[in-house]
Amino acid sequence: MGRNKEFNEEAVLLKAMKLFWAQGFEKTSMQDLVDVMGIHRRSIYDTFGDKHTLFLKALEKYEKITSKNIHAEIQQLPTIKRRIRRLFEMAMIRDDHTPKGCFIVNTAVEFPHDSSCSDFVANSFSKTEKLLNELLEQGQQTGEIGSHHDIKHLAQFLHNAFTGFRVLVKTTDDKEKLENIIDSSLNSLD
């Protein structure tokens, strides 16, 4: 008969997620994971697999949390432009418990040639672009976004701006600069 786990899988996965998010894959050692997760190396392997598999599970966890938070925050806002602005603003949120930047964008930069990571990133980027496309379509239907816009191209442009923005928030604390970038990105909707 197997032993019961003496730890909460979700809680330790969340700890691994934050560590990978803050340090990246290469700079995170198995000993770092043992120390932060608070479980034995053997328990990590038995529960999550090798370091790469754990990294992918941490990415999945991040995407689930982020997606849930985005939908909860933006759906309550009254206008499409305000929803898109909030999406950008959420990328700026910093506190003592949240690493800078976006874990998925960090992974895109760190792993351009790892097929499992790049496939995950491409799928995640596709979901974000689809969300932007849906928001812009709604805005066009309500008249908030002009009918002269090609929604598909505008969604691609905004997604590119949003991806670059998520890189920039990792490198600067200049809130005014970040707000100016949001304003300029949103001006493309006029």
Helices and strands as residue ranges (DSSP letters): H 9-23, H 30-37, H 41-48, H 51-74, H 80-92, H 103-110, H 115-142, H 151-171, H 175-187
